[in-house]
Amino acid sequence: MQTRDYLRYIVEGIHSVVFATVDSMGRPVTCAIDIMDYDEGGLYFLTAKGKNFYGRLKGNDNIAFTAMKGRDTLSCVAVSVQGRAREIGADRLVDLFFKNPYMEKIYPDADSRGALTVFQIYEGTGEWFDLSRFPIERASFSFGGIQADEAGYFVTDRCIGCKFCRSRCPQACIDTAQTPAVIRQEHCLHCGNCLEICPVGAIERRNIL
Ligand SMILES: Cc1cc2nc3c(=O)[nH]c(=O)nc-3n(C[C@H](O)[C@H](O)[C@H](O)COP(=O)(O)O)c2cc1C
């Protein structure tokens, strides 16, 4: 899938997400928010200027959210995004109401919509995590000109081909047919078992944030 497909899935496949902002004391705060549109400029949502949520966004543009879809853990896909949001004002409101007609029941007339304003998540990195498959599937994406940080574990040239790592991997996602072994990043849980069991310290971790 391309970045556009992930953004479309957030808007059309999930829509309501758990959204984190940071308050004036530096504390994370979450609330439910609908991600109402996407394009090459990012993701769009709206809020009312009277809300504490609006105040938090204006005070700190760092945001994150997780969107989940599934009946239970083992049927679930989660898409998580971290990025920055800016207010773009009311110009896009008509379009957002047209694409999300249920909003007319919440803000039924033009007067009540006077409080609303639109935010754009204009840059971000994200991760798709699908627990409905075995082995699990994960993928990173980014938008707005920034790159996703590489995370997880990799095997270095110190590998001696003992295959202990594969024996401890809960997703059997380490290819030990070659030396050094190769961790299939798209199936890796990042649990760290392989690093723990490697007898020669051949496995390293990327980017401990
Ligand atoms: C499913 C769902 C979707 C919501 N979507 C939005 C939204 O898109 N924009 C918004 O401002 N509030 C939305 N809300 C309401 C906010 O979650 C609520 O106003 C929250 O209290 C905002 O945080 P605050 O109280 O700190 O301002 C939604 C609530 C639910 C249950």
The ligand as a Tripos MOL2 file, in Angstrom:
@<TRIPOS>MOLECULE
LIG
   31    33     1     0     0
SMALL
NO_CHARGES

@<TRIPOS>ATOM
      1 C1        -17.0240    9.1060   17.9980 C.3       1 LIG1
      2 C2        -16.7060   10.5270   18.3950 C.ar      1 LIG1
      3 C3        -16.1690   11.3720   17.4570 C.ar      1 LIG1
      4 C4        -15.8720   12.6930   17.7980 C.ar      1 LIG1
      5 N1        -15.3390   13.5240   16.8510 N.ar      1 LIG1
      6 C5        -15.0460   14.7950   17.1740 C.ar      1 LIG1
      7 C6        -14.4720   15.6740   16.2230 C.ar      1 LIG1
      8 O1        -14.2130   15.3030   15.0740 O.2       1 LIG1
      9 N2        -14.1770   16.9330   16.6020 N.ar      1 LIG1
     10 C7        -14.4080   17.3770   17.8760 C.ar      1 LIG1
     11 O2        -14.1130   18.5420   18.1810 O.2       1 LIG1
     12 N3        -14.9610   16.5840   18.7960 N.ar      1 LIG1
     13 C8        -15.2690   15.3040   18.4890 C.ar      1 LIG1
     14 N4        -15.8220   14.4780   19.4380 N.ar      1 LIG1
     15 C9        -16.0600   15.0010   20.7760 C.3       1 LIG1
     16 C10       -14.7570   15.1010   21.5490 C.3       1 LIG1
     17 O3        -14.1840   13.8120   21.7590 O.3       1 LIG1
     18 C11       -15.0320   15.7850   22.8990 C.3       1 LIG1
     19 O4        -15.5280   17.0780   22.6740 O.3       1 LIG1
     20 C12       -13.8190   15.8810   23.7890 C.3       1 LIG1
     21 O5        -14.3460   16.1390   25.0260 O.3       1 LIG1
     22 C13       -12.8450   16.9740   23.3620 C.3       1 LIG1
     23 O6        -11.8360   17.1610   24.3210 O.3       1 LIG1
     24 P1        -11.9220   18.3610   25.3730 P.3       1 LIG1
     25 O7        -13.1000   18.0630   26.2260 O.co2     1 LIG1
     26 O8        -10.6430   18.3180   26.1100 O.co2     1 LIG1
     27 O9        -12.1070   19.6230   24.5730 O.co2     1 LIG1
     28 C14       -16.1240   13.1600   19.1110 C.ar      1 LIG1
     29 C15       -16.6540   12.2830   20.0510 C.ar      1 LIG1
     30 C16       -16.9540   10.9960   19.7020 C.ar      1 LIG1
     31 C17       -17.5390   10.0740   20.7230 C.3       1 LIG1
@<TRIPOS>BOND
     1     1     2 1
     2     2     3 ar
     3     2    30 ar
     4     3     4 ar
     5     4     5 ar
     6     4    28 ar
     7     5     6 ar
     8     6     7 ar
     9     6    13 1
    10     7     8 2
    11     7     9 ar
    12     9    10 ar
    13    10    11 2
    14    10    12 ar
    15    12    13 ar
    16    13    14 ar
    17    14    15 1
    18    14    28 ar
    19    15    16 1
    20    16    17 1
    21    16    18 1
    22    18    19 1
    23    18    20 1
    24    20    21 1
    25    20    22 1
    26    22    23 1
    27    23    24 1
    28    24    25 2
    29    24    26 1
    30    24    27 1
    31    28    29 ar
    32    29    30 ar
    33    30    31 1
@<TRIPOS>SUBSTRUCTURE
     1 LIG1         1 GROUP 0 **** ****
